[in-house]
Amino acid sequence: MNWITVKYFPLDQDLRELSQYLRARGLPHRITEEQGQQCLWVNDEAVVPALQEFLMQYSQGAVDLGAAPAPAATAWAPPSLGQQALQVPVVLVLIALSALGAFLVESRSEFILWLTFMDFSPNRVIPLGDSLAAGEIWRLLTPIFLHFGIFHVLFNSLWMWDLGRRLEYLMGGWGFLLFVVITGIASNLAQFMWSGAPNFGGMSGVVYALVGFIAVRQRIAPHPLINVPFALIGFMLVWLVLCMTGVVDYFISGSVANAAHLGGLIAGAVYAFATKHFYGR
C-alpha cells in the first residue's frame, strides 16, 4: 500500500478528534511521528488536494469538527478551478497583470515606458538613479509584468498557476506577495547588471525563484504542499541550461532573459534558506 504524506503537525498537538472525523467519513489514514513532528498520511492520491485545503482551514481554526456535518462521499472530490482560483488571489492578480503587460506590449502602448526598468526614448535613456530619485521605485519590479508574445505570457502563467499556488497556500497571501517582490526585484537587477539594456521583461525570473525555493525547501524542511516531482524541477533546470546556450533564441522573437532566470533561481534558493523555520509549521 502506497501511503502519501499530506501534512505535518506539531508533536504536542492532539489529533484524536481530527482522526475520528476522518475515520467517520470513511477516509483511511494514519498518523506517525517523523523527525519530531506528527505526519498525516493517506493512501488515495485523489483526495490529497482537497484534504490539504481542508487541513489548511483546520490549522487556521476555520473548521469546527464537532459542528461540521457529515459530508457525502463525493465531498472529497478535488475543488473546481473557480474554487481553487478564489483561494489564491495573489496568483490570480499576477497572472492578470502579466496578461495586461502582454497586451500593452502587443499594442505598443506608450504606457509601457512607465513599467520598464529604465525610462527611455529613441534618443535618450534616463539613468535608473534619476528615476529612483524621482520616486519611481516601482521600476525595480514592474518589468516582471511585461511579456513579449502570447507564448511568453502563457508559459509563465501556467508555471505561476502550478507552482505559485503551492507557495501561496504555504506562505499565505501576504507572505507570498513579499516573496514575489523580493525575488522579482532580484531577477530584474540580475538581468540589468548582465545586459545593461533598459527594455526587458517577463515573470520567468519569479518562476525560477519558485523552482529554487521549492528545490531547496524540500530538502531542508519538507512540506506536502510543495512536494513537487523531481522530474519537474529537473525539466526547469534543463530548460534554463538550454536557454543559456542560445539555442532557444533561434525559435523566438527577441532573446531569453537568462540572467533574470538565474538570478531568480538563486534568490528563491536563498529565500528558502532564510525562511526555513517559517511557513507550514
VOPAGU-2260 file (C-alpha; in pm, 1 decimal, decimal comma):
REM VOPAGU-2260
SITE   aa  ch    i         X         Y         Z
SITE  MET   A    0       0,0       0,0       0,0
SITE  ASN   A    1     141,4     338,8    -103,3
SITE  TRP   A    2      97,6     595,3     173,6
SITE  ILE   A    3     115,3     963,7      77,9
SITE  THR   A    4     228,1    1245,3     308,7
SITE  VAL   A    5     -42,6    1512,4     341,9
SITE  LYS   A    6      57,8    1747,2     626,1
SITE  TYR   A    7     285,8    1783,0     925,5
SITE  PHE   A    8     161,5    1891,9    1269,6
SITE  PRO   A    9     343,2    1989,0    1590,2
SITE  LEU   A   10     425,6    1693,2    1811,8
SITE  ASP   A   11     220,8    1828,0    2102,4
SITE  GLN   A   12     -99,6    1886,1    1901,7
SITE  ASP   A   13    -385,6    1648,7    1985,7
SITE  LEU   A   14    -508,0    1499,6    1658,2
SITE  ARG   A   15    -751,9    1244,5    1802,3
SITE  GLU   A   16   -1060,3    1448,9    1711,9
SITE  LEU   A   17    -931,0    1506,2    1359,0
SITE  SER   A   18    -855,0    1136,5    1319,0
SITE  GLN   A   19   -1204,0    1041,8    1439,4
SITE  TYR   A   20   -1354,9    1294,3    1198,3
SITE  LEU   A   21   -1168,3    1145,8     901,7
SITE  ARG   A   22   -1241,6     788,9    1007,2
SITE  ALA   A   23   -1614,0     863,4    1041,6
SITE  ARG   A   24   -1614,3     977,4     682,0
SITE  GLY   A   25   -1451,4     663,2     555,1
SITE  LEU   A   26   -1109,6     812,5     479,1
SITE  PRO   A   27    -828,8     563,6     552,1
SITE  HIS   A   28    -531,5     739,6     708,2
SITE  ARG   A   29    -256,8     706,4     962,9
SITE  ILE   A   30     -61,7     945,9    1186,1
SITE  THR   A   31     304,4     882,5    1264,1
SITE  GLU   A   32     591,9    1066,9    1423,1
SITE  GLU   A   33     850,3    1181,7    1168,6
SITE  GLN   A   34    1154,3    1395,4    1257,8
SITE  GLY   A   35     996,9    1547,7    1566,8
SITE  GLN   A   36     657,7    1614,6    1406,4
SITE  GLN   A   37     329,7    1432,3    1357,1
SITE  CYS   A   38     270,3    1333,3     996,1
SITE  LEU   A   39     -73,0    1260,6     847,2
SITE  TRP   A   40     -75,3    1002,9     565,4
SITE  VAL   A   41    -346,3     878,9     327,0
SITE  ASN   A   42    -339,8     602,0      65,9
SITE  ASP   A   43    -556,6     765,9    -200,7
SITE  GLU   A   44    -379,3    1027,1    -412,1
SITE  ALA   A   45    -711,9    1160,7    -546,0
SITE  VAL   A   46    -813,9    1303,6    -205,6
SITE  VAL   A   47    -485,3    1482,7    -135,1
SITE  PRO   A   48    -558,0    1827,8    -293,3
SITE  ALA   A   49    -897,5    1868,3    -124,9
SITE  LEU   A   50    -772,5    1727,0     204,8
SITE  GLN   A   51    -475,4    1965,1     210,7
SITE  GLU   A   52    -707,0    2262,1     166,6
SITE  PHE   A   53    -937,7    2128,4     440,1
SITE  LEU   A   54    -640,9    2082,1     674,9
SITE  MET   A   55    -515,1    2432,0     598,4
SITE  GLN   A   56    -853,3    2570,0     713,5
SITE  TYR   A   57    -846,9    2334,8    1012,8
SITE  SER   A   58    -499,7    2461,8    1114,6
SITE  GLN   A   59    -625,9    2819,8    1091,1
SITE  GLY   A   60    -917,7    2738,2    1323,2
SITE  ALA   A   61   -1178,1    2789,3    1049,1
SITE  VAL   A   62   -1328,1    2440,0    1090,4
SITE  ASP   A   63   -1530,6    2315,1    1387,5
SITE  LEU   A   64   -1503,1    1936,7    1365,4
SITE  GLY   A   65   -1777,3    1882,9    1620,5
SITE  ALA   A   66   -2027,6    2100,1    1436,6
SITE  ALA   A   67   -1926,3    2002,3    1083,4
SITE  PRO   A   68   -2196,4    1793,6     912,5
SITE  ALA   A   69   -2106,3    1457,7     772,3
SITE  PRO   A   70   -2030,4    1514,5     403,6
SITE  ALA   A   71   -2142,2    1293,1     122,6
SITE  ALA   A   72   -1897,6    1050,2     -31,2
SITE  THR   A   73   -1828,8    1299,1    -308,8
SITE  ALA   A   74   -1714,4    1568,6     -63,3
SITE  TRP   A   75   -1351,6    1470,5    -118,2
SITE  ALA   A   76   -1361,1    1540,0    -490,9
SITE  PRO   A   77   -1093,1    1789,6    -599,6
SITE  PRO   A   78   -1217,3    2150,6    -587,4
SITE  SER   A   79   -1324,9    2317,0    -909,4
SITE  LEU   A   80   -1098,0    2555,5   -1098,2
SITE  GLY   A   81   -1302,3    2850,3    -975,4
SITE  GLN   A   82   -1280,8    2737,5    -612,5
SITE  GLN   A   83    -904,5    2697,5    -640,9
SITE  ALA   A   84    -868,8    3040,3    -801,5
SITE  LEU   A   85   -1056,0    3214,8    -518,6
SITE  GLN   A   86    -809,9    3071,1    -267,6
SITE  VAL   A   87    -502,3    3219,3    -438,8
SITE  PRO   A   88    -582,4    3587,9    -506,6
SITE  VAL   A   89    -216,8    3690,4    -536,4
SITE  VAL   A   90    -151,9    3433,0    -807,7
SITE  LEU   A   91    -464,8    3549,1    -990,8
SITE  VAL   A   92    -355,7    3914,0    -977,8
SITE  LEU   A   93      -4,7    3827,1   -1100,4
SITE  ILE   A   94    -144,1    3634,5   -1396,5
SITE  ALA   A   95    -389,2    3915,6   -1476,3
SITE  LEU   A   96    -113,9    4179,0   -1463,1
SITE  SER   A   97     104,0    3961,2   -1686,0
SITE  ALA   A   98    -178,5    3940,1   -1939,2
SITE  LEU   A   99    -220,6    4318,1   -1920,3
SITE  GLY   A  100     152,1    4364,9   -1971,8
SITE  ALA   A  101     144,4    4139,3   -2277,3
SITE  PHE   A  102    -145,6    4341,9   -2417,0
SITE  LEU   A  103      39,6    4669,8   -2365,7
SITE  VAL   A  104     347,2    4534,0   -2541,7
SITE  GLU   A  105     144,2    4393,0   -2830,4
SITE  SER   A  106     -48,0    4719,5   -2873,4
SITE  ARG   A  107     275,3    4921,7   -2842,4
SITE  SER   A  108     117,9    5141,3   -2581,9
SITE  GLU   A  109     322,6    5436,4   -2456,5
SITE  PHE   A  110     224,5    5329,4   -2104,0
SITE  ILE   A  111     493,7    5059,3   -2132,2
SITE  LEU   A  112     754,6    5325,1   -2060,6
SITE  TRP   A  113     613,6    5352,6   -1707,2
SITE  LEU   A  114     677,1    4982,8   -1647,5
SITE  THR   A  115    1024,4    4932,2   -1793,7
SITE  PHE   A  116    1331,0    4905,7   -1571,5
SITE  MET   A  117    1461,1    5233,3   -1713,8
SITE  ASP   A  118    1269,1    5511,1   -1882,0
SITE  PHE   A  119    1386,5    5562,8   -2237,1
SITE  SER   A  120    1304,7    5718,1   -2572,6
SITE  PRO   A  121    1451,5    5671,2   -2922,1
SITE  ASN   A  122    1711,4    5935,7   -2842,3
SITE  ARG   A  123    1774,7    5902,6   -2470,9
SITE  VAL   A  124    1785,9    5656,9   -2183,4
SITE  ILE   A  125    1721,1    5809,9   -1841,1
SITE  PRO   A  126    1959,7    5666,1   -1580,5
SITE  LEU   A  127    1795,2    5440,5   -1325,1
SITE  GLY   A  128    1929,8    5653,9   -1040,5
SITE  ASP   A  129    1747,3    5958,1   -1175,0
SITE  SER   A  130    1418,5    5765,4   -1196,4
SITE  LEU   A  131    1456,1    5629,2    -843,4
SITE  ALA   A  132    1541,3    5974,4    -711,0
SITE  ALA   A  133    1217,9    6096,9    -870,9
SITE  GLY   A  134    1025,4    5835,5    -669,4
SITE  GLU   A  135     975,9    5580,2    -947,8
SITE  ILE   A  136    1080,3    5286,5    -730,8
SITE  TRP   A  137     820,1    5060,3    -890,1
SITE  ARG   A  138    1052,9    5024,0   -1190,6
SITE  LEU   A  139    1261,6    4777,1    -990,6
SITE  LEU   A  140     968,1    4533,1   -1000,7
SITE  THR   A  141     727,3    4614,2   -1285,7
SITE  PRO   A  142     928,7    4458,9   -1572,8
SITE  ILE   A  143     807,0    4120,2   -1447,7
SITE  PHE   A  144     464,7    4205,1   -1592,7
SITE  LEU   A  145     586,7    4286,9   -1945,1
SITE  HIS   A  146     558,8    3991,6   -2182,6
SITE  PHE   A  147     659,8    3965,3   -2544,9
SITE  GLY   A  148     415,7    3737,8   -2721,5
SITE  ILE   A  149     131,5    3501,0   -2635,3
SITE  PHE   A  150     355,1    3200,8   -2571,6
SITE  HIS   A  151     573,0    3402,9   -2335,6
SITE  VAL   A  152     282,5    3501,2   -2112,9
SITE  LEU   A  153     115,1    3158,7   -2134,7
SITE  PHE   A  154     433,6    2974,0   -2039,7
SITE  ASN   A  155     493,3    3192,4   -1734,4
SITE  SER   A  156     127,1    3197,2   -1630,8
SITE  LEU   A  157      97,1    2818,0   -1639,4
SITE  TRP   A  158     402,5    2777,5   -1417,3
SITE  MET   A  159     278,4    3051,6   -1185,5
SITE  TRP   A  160     -57,2    2873,8   -1158,1
SITE  ASP   A  161     104,3    2539,4   -1079,2
SITE  LEU   A  162     396,3    2638,2    -855,5
SITE  GLY   A  163     273,6    2977,5    -736,5
SITE  ARG   A  164     -45,9    2831,9    -590,9
SITE  ARG   A  165     160,0    2593,2    -379,8
SITE  LEU   A  166     363,4    2874,9    -231,1
SITE  GLU   A  167      62,2    3097,0    -170,3
SITE  TYR   A  168    -103,7    2809,2      17,5
SITE  LEU   A  169     218,7    2759,4     214,5
SITE  MET   A  170     309,7    3121,9     287,3
SITE  GLY   A  171     -29,6    3288,4     284,2
SITE  GLY   A  172    -118,5    3580,1      59,3
SITE  TRP   A  173      99,3    3849,9     217,5
SITE  GLY   A  174     393,1    3616,5     264,5
SITE  PHE   A  175     377,6    3508,9     -98,4
SITE  LEU   A  176     346,6    3868,7    -216,8
SITE  LEU   A  177     662,5    3956,1     -22,2
SITE  PHE   A  178     839,0    3661,6    -186,2
SITE  VAL   A  179     736,6    3783,2    -534,5
SITE  VAL   A  180     850,2    4140,1    -467,4
SITE  ILE   A  181    1191,7    4038,1    -332,6
SITE  THR   A  182    1269,6    3774,3    -594,9
SITE  GLY   A  183    1119,5    3982,9    -876,3
SITE  ILE   A  184    1347,8    4274,6    -794,0
SITE  ALA   A  185    1645,4    4038,9    -759,4
SITE  SER   A  186    1584,5    3882,3   -1101,1
SITE  ASN   A  187    1538,7    4223,6   -1265,6
SITE  LEU   A  188    1860,2    4356,4   -1112,4
SITE  ALA   A  189    2047,0    4047,1   -1230,7
SITE  GLN   A  190    1920,6    4091,9   -1585,6
SITE  PHE   A  191    2001,5    4464,3   -1591,7
SITE  MET   A  192    2351,3    4420,6   -1449,3
SITE  TRP   A  193    2421,3    4145,8   -1704,8
SITE  SER   A  194    2275,5    4311,1   -2015,2
SITE  GLY   A  195    2261,3    4682,5   -1936,1
SITE  ALA   A  196    1953,1    4702,1   -2159,8
SITE  PRO   A  197    1654,4    4907,7   -2039,7
SITE  ASN   A  198    1384,0    4703,9   -2213,8
SITE  PHE   A  199    1332,9    4351,6   -2082,4
SITE  GLY   A  200    1055,2    4174,3   -1902,7
SITE  GLY   A  201     872,3    3860,9   -1804,5
SITE  MET   A  202     760,0    3667,5   -1498,0
SITE  SER   A  203    1007,4    3386,7   -1565,6
SITE  GLY   A  204    1258,8    3522,1   -1314,7
SITE  VAL   A  205     995,9    3481,5   -1042,7
SITE  VAL   A  206     900,1    3140,2   -1182,0
SITE  TYR   A  207    1260,1    3028,2   -1141,9
SITE  ALA   A  208    1255,9    3174,3    -790,9
SITE  LEU   A  209     964,7    2936,9    -722,2
SITE  VAL   A  210    1173,7    2649,1    -858,4
SITE  GLY   A  211    1474,3    2746,5    -646,9
SITE  PHE   A  212    1265,9    2784,3    -332,3
SITE  ILE   A  213    1086,7    2451,1    -376,0
SITE  ALA   A  214    1403,3    2258,7    -465,7
SITE  VAL   A  215    1586,4    2382,5    -155,3
SITE  ARG   A  216    1293,9    2387,2      89,3
SITE  GLN   A  217    1200,6    2027,6      13,3
SITE  ARG   A  218    1550,0    1921,0     111,9
SITE  ILE   A  219    1592,9    2123,7     430,2
SITE  ALA   A  220    1232,3    2140,7     560,3
SITE  PRO   A  221     992,2    1922,8     354,0
SITE  HIS   A  222     625,6    2009,3     335,3
SITE  PRO   A  223     348,1    1823,9     147,3
SITE  LEU   A  224     217,2    2140,6     -18,7
SITE  ILE   A  225     538,8    2176,8    -218,1
SITE  ASN   A  226     607,6    1809,0    -272,6
SITE  VAL   A  227     684,3    1860,4    -642,8
SITE  PRO   A  228     814,7    1566,7    -850,2
SITE  PHE   A  229    1188,4    1592,7    -901,5
SITE  ALA   A  230    1136,7    1538,1   -1275,3
SITE  LEU   A  231     951,2    1871,3   -1295,7
SITE  ILE   A  232    1229,8    2057,3   -1116,8
SITE  GLY   A  233    1479,8    1879,1   -1337,8
SITE  PHE   A  234    1295,2    1986,3   -1651,5
SITE  MET   A  235    1306,3    2351,0   -1546,7
SITE  LEU   A  236    1678,9    2331,8   -1473,9
SITE  VAL   A  237    1747,7    2164,2   -1808,2
SITE  TRP   A  238    1541,0    2434,9   -1979,5
SITE  LEU   A  239    1747,8    2700,1   -1800,1
SITE  VAL   A  240    2072,6    2548,2   -1929,9
SITE  LEU   A  241    1927,1    2507,6   -2279,2
SITE  CYS   A  242    1824,9    2873,5   -2287,4
SITE  MET   A  243    2170,3    2980,9   -2171,5
SITE  THR   A  244    2328,7    2803,3   -2469,0
SITE  GLY   A  245    2141,7    3039,6   -2701,8
SITE  VAL   A  246    1962,7    2763,0   -2892,0
SITE  VAL   A  247    1615,8    2880,9   -2789,2
SITE  ASP   A  248    1684,3    3231,9   -2923,7
SITE  TYR   A  249    1662,0    3094,8   -3278,9
SITE  PHE   A  250    1297,3    2996,2   -3226,1
SITE  ILE   A  251    1160,8    3307,6   -3056,4
SITE  SER   A  252    1148,0    3678,2   -3127,7
SITE  GLY   A  253    1398,4    3867,0   -2914,7
SITE  SER   A  254    1616,4    3681,9   -2668,8
SITE  VAL   A  255    1573,4    3493,0   -2343,3
SITE  ALA   A  256    1645,5    3683,8   -2020,6
SITE  ASN   A  257    1888,6    3420,6   -1893,3
SITE  ALA   A  258    2033,9    3640,3   -1619,6
SITE  ALA   A  259    1683,5    3700,4   -1480,4
SITE  HIS   A  260    1623,7    3323,9   -1476,0
SITE  LEU   A  261    1949,4    3251,6   -1294,6
SITE  GLY   A  262    1908,2    3547,1   -1060,6
SITE  GLY   A  263    1556,4    3436,5    -973,1
SITE  LEU   A  264    1668,6    3077,9    -914,2
SITE  ILE   A  265    1940,9    3190,1    -674,6
SITE  ALA   A  266    1709,9    3438,9    -499,7
SITE  GLY   A  267    1446,8    3169,7    -445,4
SITE  ALA   A  268    1704,2    2927,3    -306,6
SITE  VAL   A  269    1843,0    3190,1     -67,5
SITE  TYR   A  270    1487,9    3278,4      39,9
SITE  ALA   A  271    1424,4    2911,5     124,1
SITE  PHE   A  272    1733,1    2901,4     347,0
SITE  ALA   A  273    1643,5    3232,8     511,9
SITE  THR   A  274    1286,6    3123,2     592,6
SITE  LYS   A  275    1343,6    2755,0     667,4
SITE  HIS   A  276    1191,2    2796,3    1014,7
SITE  PHE   A  277     877,4    2967,3     880,1
SITE  TYR   A  278     572,0    2860,8     682,8
SITE  GLY   A  279     373,7    2544,5     724,5
SITE  ARG   A  280     477,2    2456,9    1076,7
